[in-house]
Amino acid sequence: MKDNKKPVRILGISAFYHDSAAALVVDGRIAAAAQEERFTRKKHDHNFPINAVHYCLKEEGIDASQLDYVVFYEKPLVRFERILETYIAYAPRGFKQFLMSIPLWLKQKLHLPREMDRALDFQYKGRYLFCEHHESHAASAFFPSPFEEAVILTMDGVGEWATASIGTGRGNQIEMLYELQFPHSLGLLYSAFTYFTGFRVNSGEYKLMGLAPYGRPIYYDKIMSEMIDLKEDGSFRLNLDYFAYCYSDVMTSPKFDEMFGGPRRKPETQITQREMDIAASIQKVTEEIMLRMSRYAHRQTGMKNLVLAGGVALNCVGNGRILREGPFEHIWIQPAAGDAGGALGAALFVWHQLLDNPRKPDPQDMQHGSLLGPSFTTEEIRAYLDSQGAVYEVYEKESDLLDVVSDALIDQKVVGWFQGRMEFGPRALGSRSILGDARNEQMQSKMNLKIKFRESFRPFAPSVLAERASEYFGLGDGCSSPYMLLVAPVREEKRIATEQTEGLFGLDLLKVRRSCVPGITHVDYSARIQTVDAERHGRYYRLLKRFEEKTGCPLVINTSFNVRGEPIVCTPENAYRCFLATNMDMLVMENVVLRKERQPQAKSYEVDEYLAKFALD
């Protein structure tokens, strides 16, 4: 081990497949973490995260020569072995895909030390380390968690060979016990249905989850009998006759089309009842698999705590069912559950597992609210706005600022909220958020169509004061959801009894007011909840308190500060451009407030006009 007097700095990196990222751990403390997409403005950027690496070093005030270890989140040679074996097994059907993918492997992916040397400006002189993919996920789930010991469940598309794993974490060590292997994958199964319903794989899965409540699970039995052989322990085998991902650049085969009465929906065409019913069916299948895996893990270990990571752990509906119906007393989900979080997990794995450094869990967790990205001072923000000729006000007193913003929300304004360090992971948690009044039944459609420029069926999440969450949602006593990764039902007493839903199907269900906070109540009376507390969320918590004082309502709509097809904003420039290019009413960056009607560059956009202007898909 290094001299304890000198900080041990470990850089973790994930790259090449989905959401490349970098994370810096200093003496076990998570110092910085960010996804590459936030800097390049290319959503789900999979390229080597040079910008994210440079940010992490800058945040700590060091250069690459001061790093002690650099670790990659998976083992590329083992993944390459799996890819070659798969191509050979399906030859000659996969020959076209082979010709497309192998050059990139030979040019870049098999030469990771060279790529990392470039990103680190050839200053790093130490060894490069490599974790296994699901080992990185497991480390990202357990080491930052608030538990001394826990069961670890990871589920995603595929790493090297594993697609899901069960392990345990105790103290400063994790142990992997069981794994499911490619091509049998819950993540790929869900992605196949994402593809078939016309959404983009690796980014549209949350749309499929949001669409599910509009449908009926009429295909559930058919999927379970013909497409998947599911065991009681949650392991399964897929009937590969229905899938093409082993040998093609499409996910499903003609037999898949036959099962559902025709070809996949073409992207951007009308969503029909068939797609809604398919979404409901595969969501039910996914939840059943997640529940069986978690119950088996509990039977094998007897532990009371569960931690989750991997892309499937972003299925917050499934997470909510595990919490309510599963055998565990507490669960914790890595906020950056996908591949981006693998960079953080790999760095923590080196610190605890390889270097055998002690771990003292924090009762909240060690993730610092997942606010691990760049921040900007009021002076930096003003300098940029002055260069653009923007009109703004500066509020020196926070109480005055909170009054202005809360009054705007009460006046049914949509507010861009840019404060402190940017979030790490796919969710906006009150640092790069767009806010609205959840009491307004028109707010969901307004924000979807006029602000986010996205499908009207997409639900919005509430940010709710942690101390009052149980009044509105069936989360369970003492349960928190600071990372917006749990779905829970709106309590019966907050619902509005109505017979208007009788005979309504599909998107017509959107027209019905369901609760006293209709802006965040999905058609099945559920909500994806973020609990907000003073310690993690600071000014954001105080804004919700001010809104509560004036209205009696302890929650607001919180959606990510971006529009369709773009990553969450990172810089004041990103935020200002998004503000001007949408129908947002107010932008608040630190102590600076901009009102749309006062901006000389301001313009109102319609959905079709915006999509044409920015060529978003």
N, C-alpha and C positions, 0 to 999 in steps of 0.2 A: 504494500500500500504506500501511497505517496506520503510525504511529510505532512502531518496534520496541521502544521502552522501555515502551510500554503494551500489555498483553496484548490480542490480537485474539480476540474471543469470537464464535463462530458457533453458532447454534441451528438444528438440523435438525428437521423435522417431517414425519411421515407420518400420514395420516388418511383416514377415510371408507370404506375398503373392507375391510380385514382387519388386525387388530392395529395400531391407531394407536399411535404412539410419539413420543418426543422424545429428542434427543441433543445434548449440548453439547460442542463442541471448542474448546479454548483453546490458542492457539499451536500447533496441530497435535496436541495431546495430547487423548485422549478422556477428558473429565472426568466425564461422567455420561451414562447412557442408560437408559431404562425404557419398558415398554409401559403403556398406559393401563389395561388390564385388571387390573393388579396393585393399582391404587388403587381402582377402582370395583367390583372383584370381579365384573365381568361378563365372562365368557370371550370372548376375541377381540373386545373392545370396539372398534368402528370409529368411535366418535364423536371429535370433536376432542379431542386429548389435553391438556386443560387441567391435569389433575393431574400428568401426566408433565412438562409444561413447568415448572410451579411447583417440582417436585422438582429438576429440573436446575439451575434458578437458585439454589435454596436450597443445594444441594450445593456450589456454587461460592461461595456467600456474596454474590451480586449480585442486582440487580433488572433488569428488562427494559431500563431506560434505559442500562445499561452494555453491552448487546449491540451488536456492530458489524455483524453480518449475521444475517438470518433467512431460511432457505431451505426451500422445500417440495419434496418428493421427486419430484414429477411436474408435468406441465403440464395443468391441468384443462381448458383450452379445447380442447386437442388431443384429450383423451379424450372430451369432449362431442361433438366433431366425429365421432369414430368411432361413438359411440352413436347419434347422429342418422342418420348414413349407414346404419347397420345397420337401424334401425327402418324407414327409407324403403325399403331393399332388400327387406325381408321384409313390407312392408305388404300387406294389412291384418292379417296374423297377429300382429304384435307390438303392436297398438294398445293392448291391455290393459296390457302392461308399460310402454308409453310413458306412459300416463296415471298409472301408479303412480310412475314414476321422475322424470319431468320436474319436478313440483312441488318435490321436494327439491333438484334442481339449481338451479331458479330462486330458491329461498329461501335456500340455504346454499352449495352447492358452487361456484357461479359467483361467490361473493362472499368468496373466501378472505382477502383483506386485511382485511376487516371482522371475520371470525372470528379471525384472528390478533391483530388489535388488542385484541379482547375478552380473549383468553387472556393477553395481555401487559399487561393492565390499562391499556391506552392509553399506556404509558410509552415504547414503542419508537418512535423517530422516523426510523429509517433506511429503506432500500428493502427490499422483499420480492423474493427471487430464486426462480426455478423451474428445477429440473433436469428432464430427461426420466427417466421411470420406470426404464428399463433402464440408463441412465447412472448413476443412483443405486445400483442393484444392483451395477453393475460397479465403481464407486468403493468401495462397502462391501467388495467382495471383494478388490480389489488393494491399496488404500492401507494397510490395517492388516496386510497379509500380510508374511511374512518375506522376500519376494523382491525383488530389484532389478528384475527383469523377469519377466513371466509372461503366458501366454495367459489371457484372461478369458472364461468361459462362464456366461451367465445364462439361466435357464429358469424360467418361471412360467405363470400363467394368461394374463393380458394386462395391459399397462400402457396407454399411449395406443393404439398400434397393434401394437407389437412384442410377441411372445410368447416369443422366445428371441433371444439375440444372441451374437456372437463378437467379441472385441476383444483388444487388447494393452495391457499396462501397462509403461511404462519410466520408471524414476526417479520423477518427480512428475507424469507425464502419462499419461492413458489415451486410447486411440483406438478407436472402434467401427468394425468392418469389415463385418460381415454381420448380417442379422436375418431372422427368420421373423415373419410378420405374421398377425394375427387374420383369420379365425376358426380358423386352423390352429395348434393349441396343444397342447403336451404336458401342460401343467398342467390344461387344461380336459378333455383326453382322460382323464387319470387321475381327475379329479373326477367325470366322467360315470360311470365305473365305481364310484367311491366312492358316488355317489348310488344307482346301480342295485343295489348290494349292501346297501343299507339304512343306510348311515352318513351322517353329516352332512357336506355339502360344506364345504371350508375348515377342517375340524377332524378329520374322520374318515379322512383319507388315510393317516395312520400306522397306523390300525387295518387298513386294506386291505393295507398292506405287511406287517404282522404276521401277517395271516391267510394270506398267499400260501404259506408253506411247508407248510401243511396240505393244499394242493390239488395238482393236476396241471395243467400248462399245455395242456390238451386243446383249448382254443379259440384257441391262438396262431396257427396257420395260417389259421384263418377270419378272425381280426381282421386279419392282415397282407394277406390277399387281397381282403377285401371292405370293410373299414372304413378302411384307411389305405394310401396310396401312399408308401412310404418309399424315399428315394434313398440312394445310397451315402454322401453327405456328411452325412446325418442330417436333412436337410430333408424335409418331407413335406406331403402334402395329405390332409385328412380327407374321407371321404365324408359330407357333411353331411346326407344322408337319414337317418342314424342318430342325429342329435343335434338338440336343440331349444333349446339355450342362446342362440341368436341372437335368438329371438323369444318365449321363454317363461320362466316361472320354474321349470321343470323342466329337467333336463339332457339327457334322452334321449327319443327318439321311439318310436312304436309299432313301427317297423321294428327298433329295438334289442331290444324285447321278443321279436320273432319270432326273431331270431338266437339268443337264449339260452333259448328254449322257454317263455316266460311272462313275466309282469310282474315288476317289481323286488320284492325282499324288503321287506316293511313293517318299518320300524324297530322294534326291540325284540322281534321274533319270532325263532324259532329259526333259527340259521345252518345251512344244509344243505351237502352236498357240492358242489352247484352253485355256491354263493357262493365256496367255497374254491377250486374249479377256475377260476372267473372271476378271482379275485384272483391266482392263480398265473400265469394267462395274461397279464393286463395288466401285471403286474410284469415278466414276461419281455420283453414288447414295450417297456416303458419303459426297461429296462436296455439293450436293443439300440439304441434311439434315442440314449440318453446316450453309449454307447460310440462310435457312428458320428459323433456331433457332436464328441466329444473327439478322435477320430482325425483327422477332417478339419481341426480347428483346429491340430493338431500339424503336419499336412502343409503347411498354408498358412504357418505361422510358423517352424517348426523350433525353437521354444522348449522348454526342458526342464521348466518349471514351469507348473502349471495352478491357477487360482483359480476358485471357484464361488460363485454366489449366486442368489437367486430361490427361490420356494417348492419347486421340484422338487429343488433342492440339499439339501433335508431328507430326500430319499430315500436314506438311508444305505446301503442294500443296493446301489443303483446306484453310489453313490460308491465303495464298496468294490471293485466290479468294475472301475471306471475305474482305481483305484490298482493292482490286481493284474494286470489284463489290458490296460490302456491303455498308450500310448507315453510317458507323462510320468514323470520321475524323482520329482517331489514334487508333492503337491496340498495346497491349503489351502482350507477352506470357511468362509465367514462364519457365525459361530455363530447370529446372528439373520438367517438367510438370507431369510426372507419379507419382507413389506412393512415390518415394524418396522425391519429393518436399513436400509431405504431412507432413514430419517431420518438415520442415522449416515453413510451414503454421501454424501448430499447435502451435509452439513456438511463432510466431508473433501474433496469435489469443489471446494467454494468455496476452501478453504484451499490446496490444492495446484494444482488445474487453473486456477482463475480468478485467484488472487492470486500464483501462480507461486512459492510457498514451497517450499524444498527438502525432500526426504524422505530420511531415513536409516533403512532397514529394521532392525528388531530381529531377531536370529536366532531368537527364539521367535515373536514377532509383536507388534503394537502394541495388541492387544485387551485386555491385562491380565487374561487368563483369562475375559474377558467378565463379570467381577464389577464391574458398573458401576452397580448400584442402591443403594437405601438400606441403611444399617446401623444397629444399635441397641446402646447400651452395656448392660453388666450392670445398671447403676443404673436405666436406663430400663425394662429388662425386669422388674426386681424391683418397681419402683413400680407397673407394670401388674398384676403377679401379686398383689401385696398388696391392690390394689383389688378383686380377684376372690376373695379368701380362699383362694388356692391354697397348697398345701403343697409346699415345695421345699427343696433343699439348694444351697449355694453352695460351689464348690471353688476356693480361691484358687490352688492349684498345678495347672498344666496336667497334670502327670504323673498326679496323683490323678484328675483328670477323665477322662483317656484310659483309665486302668485301669478305672474304673467303666463307661464306655461299651463298651469292648472286652469286658469280662466279660459285660455284658448281651447283646451280640451272640452270644457263645459260648454263652450260656444260652438261645439261640433267641428272644430278645426282638426286637421290632420297634421301632426307634428313630427318632424325629423329630429331625433334625439341623439347627439354625438358627444359622448362624455368619456374621459379616462381611457384606459387601455382597451384595445379591441379584443373581442372574444376569440378564443381558440376553439374550433369546432363549428358545426353547421348552424347553430342556433344563435340568434341575437338575444342577449341577456340583459339589455338595458344600457349598453354602451354604444352600440350601432343599431338603433331601433327606430321604427316608425310607430307612433302611438296614436290611439284613437279612443273615443268614449264607447265602452262596451254596452252601455244602456240604450244606444241608438240602434234600432232594428235595420236601418238602412246602411249602417257603417260597414258591414262586411262586403256588400256589393260595391259600395263606393270605393273602398280601399282596394279591392281586387281589380276593378275595372278602370278606375281613374288614377290610382297611385301605382299599384303593382303591375298593371297591364297583364293580368293573368286570368286563368279560368275562374268563372264566378263560383264554382262549387267548392273552391279551396277554403277550408276553415282557418280561422285565426285563433291564436293562443292568448290566454289571459296572463298578465302579470298581476299577482295578488299578494297583498301583505301576508307574510307567513303566519302571523298570529291570528289571522281571520280566515285562512284558507279552508279550514274544516267547516266553517259556516256555510260555505258555498259548494264545496266539492267533497265527494266521498273518498278522500285520500287515506283515511285512517288516522287515529290519534297519534300525534307526534311525528307524523310522516312529512317530510319536506321534499320538494322537487325543484331545487334551485337551477337545474340545467335543462328544464323543459323537456324531459324525457319520459314522463309518465302521463298517461291519459286516465282520467277518472270521471265518473258521472257527476253531473250537476245535481245537487241535493233536491229531493222531492219538493221541499218547501220553497225552493227558489224557482221551480217550474211553473208554467202557466197551463192550467188544465184547458185543453182544447179538443174539439172534435173536428177541427178543420183538416186534419191529416187523413181523414177517412177517404179512401179511394185515390189518394195522391201517391204518385210514384216518381222516382228519379228527381230531376232538378226542380220539379214543382214543389217539392218539400221545402225548398229554400224560402218560399213565400210565407211560411208560418212562423209566427213569433212563439218561441218555446220557453222562454224564461225571462226573468227581470234583467238579465244581461244577454240579450239575443246576439250581440256582436261576436260572442265567443262560444255560444252554445251550438254544437254541431247537430245535425238532423237526428242523431241517435241520443241526444241529451248528454253528450260527452264533451270534454274539453282537454286540450293538451296544456298542462299547467306549469307555470313558473312561479314558485314561491319566492318572495323577495324579503330579505332581512337586512337589518341595519349594518351588520358586520361585513357582509360580502358586497353589498350593493350601494352603500353610501348615499350619494345624492339621489340616485334613482328611487331608493326606499323613501327618502324624504319627500320626493315629488308625489309618490303615491299617498303618503300620509297627508300631504296638503290637499290633494284631490279628495281624499276620504273626509277630511275635516269640512270641506265645502259641500259635499254631496251625500255623505254617508256611505258611499260605495268604495270598497277597498281595492278595486281592480280596474285595469285599463287593458285595451287591446295592445299587444306587443307583437309586431312582425319585423322581420329583418329589413335593415336599411339597404335596399337594393330594388331593382325591378327585374322582371322576368329575363332570364338569360345572362344576368350579371352576378358576380360575386358580391358579398356584403362589402360596403364601402370601408376603406381603410383610412384615407387621408381627408383633410378638409377640402381639397380639390374634388375628390370623388364625391363627397357629400354635397357640395355646392352644385356640381354638375347634375347630380341626380335630382336635387331640389328644383332646379330650373327646368329640367326636362320632364317633370311630372306635375300633377295637379296638387302637390303638397302645399299646405297653407303657411307653415312656419318651419324654420330651421333653427335649432338651438345647438350651438357648438361651444362647449364649456360655458363661459359667461356671455357669449355673443348671441343675439337674437336677430334673425332676419325674417321679415314678413314678405310674403310673395307679392302682394299688391304694390310694394314700394320698390321692387327691383326693376331697373330699366330694361333688363334682358328677359323679363318674365313673359311666359306665353302659356296658354292652356292647350293641352294635347288631348286628342281622342285616341282610343285604343289602336285603331287601324293606322292612324297617322304616326303614332309612336313606333309601332312595329315596323312600318315601312322606313321610317327615318333611321332606326338603329338596326334594321335587318336581323331582328331577334327571332329565334325559332322556339 
